[in-house]
Amino acid sequence: MRRRLSARGQTSLEYIILIAGVLVFIVLLLVLVRGGLFPNAETEIINSSGTIHNLTGNLTNQTLGS
């Protein structure tokens, strides 16, 4: 009898850990989808276009200046 109760407790604990793991996965997935960890595409485009503009401006100035 004692062994049976211990097995039930272990099974319950395993289910609780499994559910907790699934909830953590869902929360991380929602954070990623909503853009909490990675910047959105619009921000990346704006930043990269500014960088490209600065680089081409520097190259033009160096070419015309020499």
N, CA, C and O atoms as a MOPAC input file, in Angstrom:
PM7 MOZYME 1SCF
protein

 N      0.81900 1    -1.19400 1     0.00000 1
 C      0.00000 1     0.00000 1     0.00000 1
 C      0.87000 1     1.26800 1     0.00000 1
 O      0.59900 1     2.23200 1    -0.71600 1
 N      1.89700 1     1.23100 1     0.80900 1
 C      2.77800 1     2.39300 1     0.89600 1
 C      3.45300 1     2.66900 1    -0.44900 1
 O      3.62600 1     3.82600 1    -0.83400 1
 N      3.81900 1     1.64000 1    -1.13900 1
 C      4.48200 1     1.79100 1    -2.41600 1
 C      3.53900 1     2.41500 1    -3.44000 1
 O      3.98100 1     3.21700 1    -4.26300 1
 N      2.28400 1     2.07800 1    -3.41400 1
 C      1.30100 1     2.59000 1    -4.35700 1
 C      1.09500 1     4.09700 1    -4.16000 1
 O      0.99300 1     4.83300 1    -5.14100 1
 N      1.03300 1     4.56100 1    -2.92000 1
 C      0.86600 1     5.99400 1    -2.65900 1
 C      2.07400 1     6.78100 1    -3.13200 1
 O      1.93000 1     7.88900 1    -3.64800 1
 N      3.25200 1     6.22600 1    -2.96300 1
 C      4.47600 1     6.89400 1    -3.40600 1
 C      4.48900 1     7.02900 1    -4.92900 1
 O      4.91200 1     8.05900 1    -5.45500 1
 N      4.03100 1     6.00700 1    -5.63300 1
 C      3.98600 1     6.05200 1    -7.09000 1
 C      2.99400 1     7.11400 1    -7.55900 1
 O      3.25300 1     7.82400 1    -8.53100 1
 N      1.86700 1     7.22300 1    -6.87300 1
 C      0.87900 1     8.25300 1    -7.23700 1
 C      1.44700 1     9.65500 1    -7.02400 1
 O      1.23400 1    10.55200 1    -7.84100 1
 N      2.15800 1     9.83100 1    -5.94100 1
 C      2.76500 1    11.12900 1    -5.66700 1
 C      3.81000 1    11.49100 1    -6.70800 1
 O      3.90800 1    12.64400 1    -7.12700 1
 N      4.58800 1    10.50300 1    -7.12200 1
 C      5.60300 1    10.75000 1    -8.13300 1
 C      4.94700 1    11.10200 1    -9.46300 1
 O      5.40600 1    12.00900 1   -10.15700 1
 N      3.88400 1    10.40100 1    -9.82300 1
 C      3.16800 1    10.67700 1   -11.07000 1
 C      2.57600 1    12.08000 1   -11.05100 1
 O      2.64500 1    12.80400 1   -12.04500 1
 N      1.99600 1    12.46000 1    -9.91700 1
 C      1.42200 1    13.80700 1    -9.80400 1
 C      2.49700 1    14.87000 1    -9.95100 1
 O      2.29200 1    15.88000 1   -10.62400 1
 N      3.63300 1    14.64500 1    -9.32800 1
 C      4.73100 1    15.60100 1    -9.42200 1
 C      5.23300 1    15.69900 1   -10.85500 1
 O      5.55400 1    16.79300 1   -11.31900 1
 N      5.30800 1    14.58400 1   -11.56100 1
 C      5.74300 1    14.60900 1   -12.95600 1
 C      4.78000 1    15.40600 1   -13.82500 1
 O      5.21400 1    16.15100 1   -14.70400 1
 N      3.48300 1    15.26000 1   -13.59200 1
 C      2.50100 1    16.03100 1   -14.35400 1
 C      2.61200 1    17.52300 1   -14.05200 1
 O      2.49400 1    18.35100 1   -14.95400 1
 N      2.83500 1    17.86100 1   -12.80100 1
 C      2.97900 1    19.26900 1   -12.42900 1
 C      4.20400 1    19.87200 1   -13.10600 1
 O      4.14800 1    20.99200 1   -13.61200 1
 N      5.30700 1    19.13200 1   -13.11400 1
 C      6.53300 1    19.62000 1   -13.76500 1
 C      6.31900 1    19.74700 1   -15.26900 1
 O      6.79000 1    20.70600 1   -15.88100 1
 N      5.61600 1    18.79700 1   -15.86900 1
 C      5.33100 1    18.85500 1   -17.30000 1
 C      4.47600 1    20.07200 1   -17.63900 1
 O      4.75900 1    20.77700 1   -18.60700 1
 N      3.44800 1    20.32000 1   -16.86000 1
 C      2.57800 1    21.48100 1   -17.10200 1
 C      3.35500 1    22.78200 1   -16.91700 1
 O      3.18100 1    23.72300 1   -17.69000 1
 N      4.20600 1    22.84000 1   -15.90400 1
 C      5.02300 1    24.03900 1   -15.68600 1
 C      5.96100 1    24.28000 1   -16.86600 1
 O      6.14600 1    25.42100 1   -17.29000 1
 N      6.54800 1    23.21600 1   -17.39400 1
 C      7.42900 1    23.35300 1   -18.55300 1
 C      6.68300 1    23.85300 1   -19.77800 1
 O      7.19300 1    24.69400 1   -20.51800 1
 N      5.48200 1    23.34300 1   -19.99400 1
 C      4.67000 1    23.79100 1   -21.12500 1
 C      4.30400 1    25.25900 1   -20.96200 1
 O      4.34100 1    26.01300 1   -21.93500 1
 N      3.95300 1    25.67500 1   -19.76000 1
 C      3.61500 1    27.08500 1   -19.52200 1
 C      4.81300 1    28.00000 1   -19.75600 1
 O      4.66400 1    29.07800 1   -20.33000 1
 N      5.97700 1    27.58700 1   -19.32700 1
 C      7.19200 1    28.38600 1   -19.57000 1
 C      7.44700 1    28.50600 1   -21.06500 1
 O      7.78900 1    29.58500 1   -21.54900 1
 N      7.28500 1    27.41000 1   -21.80100 1
 C      7.46500 1    27.42600 1   -23.24600 1
 C      6.48000 1    28.38200 1   -23.91200 1
 O      6.86300 1    29.13700 1   -24.80500 1
 N      5.22900 1    28.36000 1   -23.49400 1
 C      4.20600 1    29.23700 1   -24.07800 1
 C      4.53000 1    30.70000 1   -23.79100 1
 O      4.38900 1    31.54900 1   -24.67200 1
 N      4.95700 1    30.99700 1   -22.58200 1
 C      5.30300 1    32.38000 1   -22.23200 1
 C      6.48600 1    32.86100 1   -23.07200 1
 O      6.46600 1    33.98300 1   -23.57700 1
 N      7.50400 1    32.03500 1   -23.22600 1
 C      8.66000 1    32.42000 1   -24.05300 1
 C      8.25100 1    32.61900 1   -25.50200 1
 O      8.72400 1    33.54500 1   -26.16000 1
 N      7.38200 1    31.76300 1   -25.99900 1
 C      6.91200 1    31.89500 1   -27.37400 1
 C      6.13200 1    33.19800 1   -27.56100 1
 O      6.30300 1    33.87800 1   -28.57200 1
 N      5.28500 1    33.54700 1   -26.60500 1
 C      4.53700 1    34.80400 1   -26.69100 1
 C      5.46400 1    36.01700 1   -26.65300 1
 O      5.24800 1    36.98800 1   -27.37800 1
 N      6.48300 1    35.96500 1   -25.81900 1
 C      7.43700 1    37.07800 1   -25.74100 1
 C      8.15400 1    37.24500 1   -27.07300 1
 O      8.34200 1    38.36700 1   -27.54300 1
 N      8.55300 1    36.13500 1   -27.68100 1
 C      9.24700 1    36.21000 1   -28.96600 1
 C      8.32800 1    36.71700 1   -30.06500 1
 O      8.74200 1    37.53700 1   -30.88600 1
 N      7.08500 1    36.24200 1   -30.09300 1
 C      6.15100 1    36.63900 1   -31.14600 1
 C      5.79200 1    38.11900 1   -31.02800 1
 O      5.65500 1    38.80300 1   -32.04300 1
 N      5.64300 1    38.60500 1   -29.84000 1
 C      5.27000 1    40.00800 1   -29.64200 1
 C      6.46100 1    40.95000 1   -29.76700 1
 O      6.29200 1    42.16500 1   -29.67100 1
 N      7.63500 1    40.42700 1   -29.97200 1
 C      8.80300 1    41.26700 1   -30.19600 1
 C      9.46600 1    41.74800 1   -28.92700 1
 O     10.12700 1    42.78700 1   -28.93600 1
 N      9.31000 1    41.03100 1   -27.85000 1
 C      9.90800 1    41.45300 1   -26.59900 1
 C     11.41100 1    41.28900 1   -26.54800 1
 O     12.09000 1    42.06200 1   -25.87300 1
 N     11.94600 1    40.30200 1   -27.24400 1
 C     13.38300 1    40.06700 1   -27.20000 1
 C     14.09700 1    40.54600 1   -28.45300 1
 O     15.25200 1    40.96900 1   -28.39300 1
 N     13.41300 1    40.48100 1   -29.58500 1
 C     14.01800 1    40.89400 1   -30.85000 1
 C     13.32800 1    42.14200 1   -31.36300 1
 O     12.10700 1    42.25300 1   -31.25000 1
 N     14.07700 1    43.09000 1   -31.92700 1
 C     13.44100 1    44.28900 1   -32.47700 1
 C     12.60700 1    43.93500 1   -33.70300 1
 O     12.88500 1    42.95700 1   -34.39700 1
 N     11.57900 1    44.74500 1   -33.95800 1
 C     10.73400 1    44.45700 1   -35.11300 1
 C     11.44700 1    44.84000 1   -36.41000 1
 O     12.47500 1    45.51700 1   -36.38100 1
 N     10.90500 1    44.40800 1   -37.53400 1
 C     11.55700 1    44.59000 1   -38.82800 1
 C     11.68100 1    46.06700 1   -39.19100 1
 O     12.68200 1    46.47900 1   -39.77900 1
 N     10.67800 1    46.86200 1   -38.84800 1
 C     10.71700 1    48.28600 1   -39.19900 1
 C     11.90500 1    48.97500 1   -38.54100 1
 O     12.59500 1    49.77100 1   -39.17800 1
 N     12.14300 1    48.67400 1   -37.28600 1
 C     13.27600 1    49.26500 1   -36.57700 1
 C     14.59400 1    48.83700 1   -37.21600 1
 O     15.51000 1    49.64500 1   -37.37400 1
 N     14.67900 1    47.56500 1   -37.57900 1
 C     15.90100 1    47.07400 1   -38.22200 1
 C     16.14500 1    47.76300 1   -39.56300 1
 O     17.28300 1    48.10800 1   -39.88000 1
 N     15.09500 1    47.96600 1   -40.35000 1
 C     15.23700 1    48.61700 1   -41.65400 1
 C     15.68500 1    50.05700 1   -41.48500 1
 O     16.57100 1    50.52300 1   -42.20200 1
 N     15.08300 1    50.75700 1   -40.55200 1
 C     15.45100 1    52.15700 1   -40.31300 1
 C     16.90900 1    52.25300 1   -39.87400 1
 O     17.65300 1    53.10100 1   -40.36800 1
 N     17.31300 1    51.39400 1   -38.95500 1
 C     18.69500 1    51.42300 1   -38.46800 1
 C     19.68200 1    51.07600 1   -39.56700 1
 O     20.71700 1    51.72800 1   -39.70100 1
 N     19.37100 1    50.05300 1   -40.35700 1
 C     20.31900 1    49.65000 1   -41.39500 1
 C     20.38500 1    50.67100 1   -42.52600 1
 O     21.45200 1    50.87300 1   -43.10600 1
 N     19.26200 1    51.32000 1   -42.85200 1
 C     19.30600 1    52.32800 1   -43.91300 1
 C     20.12800 1    53.53700 1   -43.47200 1
 O     20.83600 1    54.13600 1   -44.28200 1
 N     20.03600 1    53.89200 1   -42.20200 1
 C     20.86500 1    54.98300 1   -41.69100 1
 C     22.33200 1    54.63100 1   -41.73300 1
 O     23.16400 1    55.47400 1   -42.06500 1
 N     22.65800 1    53.40700 1   -41.40400 1
 C     24.04400 1    52.95300 1   -41.45200 1
 C     24.56500 1    52.95500 1   -42.88500 1
 O     25.68400 1    53.39900 1   -43.14300 1
 N     23.75900 1    52.46400 1   -43.80900 1
 C     24.16700 1    52.43400 1   -45.22100 1
 C     24.35100 1    53.85800 1   -45.73900 1
 O     25.30400 1    54.12800 1   -46.47100 1
 N     23.46200 1    54.76500 1   -45.37200 1
 C     23.57600 1    56.15600 1   -45.80200 1
 C     24.87600 1    56.77400 1   -45.26900 1
 O     25.57100 1    57.48600 1   -45.99400 1
 N     25.19200 1    56.50400 1   -44.02200 1
 C     26.42900 1    57.03200 1   -43.44300 1
 C     27.65900 1    56.46600 1   -44.13300 1
 O     28.62100 1    57.19100 1   -44.38400 1
 N     27.63300 1    55.17500 1   -44.44100 1
 C     28.78200 1    54.55800 1   -45.10700 1
 C     28.97700 1    55.11700 1   -46.51200 1
 O     30.09700 1    55.43500 1   -46.91100 1
 N     27.88100 1    55.23600 1   -47.25900 1
 C     28.01000 1    55.76500 1   -48.62600 1
 C     28.41600 1    57.23000 1   -48.60100 1
 O     29.15700 1    57.67900 1   -49.47600 1
 N     27.94500 1    57.97900 1   -47.61800 1
 C     28.35300 1    59.37700 1   -47.49200 1
 C     29.82600 1    59.48700 1   -47.19300 1
 O     30.50900 1    60.35500 1   -47.73700 1
 N     30.32400 1    58.62200 1   -46.33600 1
 C     31.75900 1    58.62900 1   -46.02100 1
 C     32.59000 1    58.24900 1   -47.23600 1
 O     33.63800 1    58.84400 1   -47.48700 1
 N     32.12800 1    57.26200 1   -47.98800 1
 C     32.86700 1    56.85800 1   -49.18400 1
 C     32.86600 1    57.96900 1   -50.23000 1
 O     33.88100 1    58.20000 1   -50.88700 1
 N     31.74100 1    58.65400 1   -50.39100 1
 C     31.65400 1    59.75800 1   -51.36000 1
 C     32.59200 1    60.87100 1   -50.94300 1
 O     33.30500 1    61.42000 1   -51.78300 1
 N     32.60900 1    61.21200 1   -49.68000 1
 C     33.48100 1    62.28200 1   -49.19700 1
 C     34.94200 1    61.92400 1   -49.39200 1
 O     35.74000 1    62.79100 1   -49.74800 1
 N     35.31300 1    60.67700 1   -49.17100 1
 C     36.70000 1    60.25300 1   -49.33700 1
 C     37.08900 1    60.26500 1   -50.81700 1
 O     38.20800 1    60.64100 1   -51.16300 1
 N     36.16300 1    59.85300 1   -51.68800 1
 C     36.47100 1    59.81400 1   -53.11300 1
 C     36.59400 1    61.21500 1   -53.68000 1
 O     37.51200 1    61.48900 1   -54.45300 1
 N     35.68200 1    62.11000 1   -53.30700 1
 C     35.70700 1    63.48600 1   -53.82600 1
 C     36.83300 1    64.29300 1   -53.19400 1
 O     37.37800 1    65.20200 1   -53.81900 1
 N     37.17500 1    63.96300 1   -51.97100 1
 C     38.19500 1    64.74200 1   -51.25300 1
 C     39.59900 1    64.44300 1   -51.73100 1
 O     40.48400 1    65.27600 1   -51.53700 1
 N     39.85100 1    63.29300 1   -52.35000 1
 C     41.23700 1    62.97400 1   -52.72100 1
 C     41.58400 1    63.31400 1   -54.12300 1
 O     42.71700 1    63.09300 1   -54.55000 1

